[in-house]
Amino acid sequence: MNPAEHYILTQSEPFKTILLHLQMLIESTIPSVELLYKYKIPFYYISNRPFCYLNANKGYVDVGFWNAGHITVHLEHMTIAGRKVMKSLRYKSIDEINETVLIEVLQNAYLVKDKKFYK
């Protein structure tokens, strides 16, 4: 088992269930992603470039997007939470995951994956 999978499987509930569901949605929406363990969290890469990450933290799970400054869909669902550049979708329970929103954000992030980190 790789460290990213270990991170997911050793989380307490409900975070483990949320992370597993997010993993399935991300990998089925963007099949070219590679799950790695970077910065002590599961991080998806495409062609050796960061794409998005999963982070269980302080009562929620974040799906953070590397090129968030270029994402143009569902910004009203995303949080910056004190960060200057990164944006994320945040979930406290599995019921909060709107699959349509997540999939559309993933598809939009994929379209801008080759743009620079900053606008």
C-alpha positions in Angstrom: 0.0 0.0 0.0 1.4 3.4 -0.9 1.5 6.2 1.6 -1.4 8.1 0.0 -3.7 5.1 0.3 -2.4 4.5 3.9 -3.3 8.1 4.7 -6.9 7.6 3.4 -7.5 4.2 5.0 -6.2 5.3 8.5 -8.5 8.3 8.8 -11.3 8.2 11.4 -14.9 8.2 10.3 -16.6 10.1 8.6 -13.3 11.3 7.0 -12.3 7.9 5.7 -15.6 7.4 3.9 -15.5 11.0 2.5 -12.0 10.5 1.2 -12.7 7.1 -0.4 -15.8 8.6 -2.1 -13.8 11.6 -3.3 -11.0 9.3 -4.5 -13.5 7.3 -6.6 -15.0 10.4 -8.1 -11.7 12.0 -8.9 -10.2 8.9 -10.5 -13.3 8.1 -12.5 -13.7 11.7 -13.8 -10.0 12.3 -14.6 -8.5 8.8 -15.4 -5.1 10.2 -16.2 -4.4 11.3 -12.6 -1.8 9.7 -10.5 -2.2 9.5 -6.7 1.0 10.4 -4.9 1.9 11.3 -1.3 3.3 14.8 -1.2 3.4 17.4 1.5 2.2 14.7 3.9 -1.2 14.4 2.1 -2.6 12.5 -0.9 -1.9 14.7 -4.0 -3.1 14.0 -7.5 -0.6 14.7 -10.3 -1.1 14.7 -14.1 2.1 14.4 -16.2 4.3 15.2 -13.2 2.3 18.4 -12.5 0.2 19.0 -9.3 -3.5 18.8 -10.0 -5.5 18.6 -6.7 -5.1 17.2 -3.2 -7.1 15.7 -0.4 -6.7 16.8 3.2 -8.6 15.7 6.3 -8.2 18.5 8.8 -10.0 19.9 11.8 -13.5 18.5 11.2 -13.6 18.5 7.4 -12.0 17.2 4.2 -10.7 19.6 1.6 -10.3 18.9 -2.1 -7.8 21.6 -3.0 -7.0 22.7 -6.5 -3.5 23.6 -7.6 -4.5 26.0 -10.4 -7.5 27.4 -8.5 -6.9 30.9 -9.8 -7.9 29.7 -13.2 -11.0 27.8 -12.3 -14.2 29.6 -13.4 -17.1 27.3 -12.4 -18.8 26.9 -9.0 -16.7 29.5 -7.3 -19.5 30.1 -4.9 -19.0 26.5 -3.5 -15.2 27.0 -3.0 -13.4 28.4 0.0 -10.1 30.2 0.3 -10.1 29.9 4.1 -7.3 32.4 4.7 -5.2 31.2 1.7 -4.0 33.6 -0.9 -4.1 31.4 -4.0 -5.4 27.9 -3.3 -9.2 27.2 -3.3 -10.9 24.1 -2.2 -14.2 22.3 -1.9 -14.8 21.5 1.8 -16.9 18.6 3.1 -17.9 17.7 6.7 -20.0 14.8 5.8 -20.6 12.5 2.8 -24.0 14.0 2.3 -22.5 17.4 1.6 -20.7 16.1 -1.5 -22.6 17.5 -4.6 -21.1 15.2 -7.2 -22.2 17.4 -10.1 -20.4 20.4 -8.7 -17.3 18.3 -7.9 -17.2 16.7 -11.3 -17.6 20.1 -13.1 -14.9 21.7 -11.0 -12.6 18.7 -11.8 -13.3 19.0 -15.5 -12.7 22.8 -15.4 -9.4 22.3 -13.4 -8.4 19.7 -16.0 -8.9 22.3 -18.8 -6.6 24.7 -17.1 -4.0 22.2 -15.8 -1.3 23.5 -18.0 -1.6 27.1 -17.0 0.9 28.6 -14.5 0.1 28.5 -10.8 -0.5 32.2 -10.6 -2.7 34.1 -13.0 
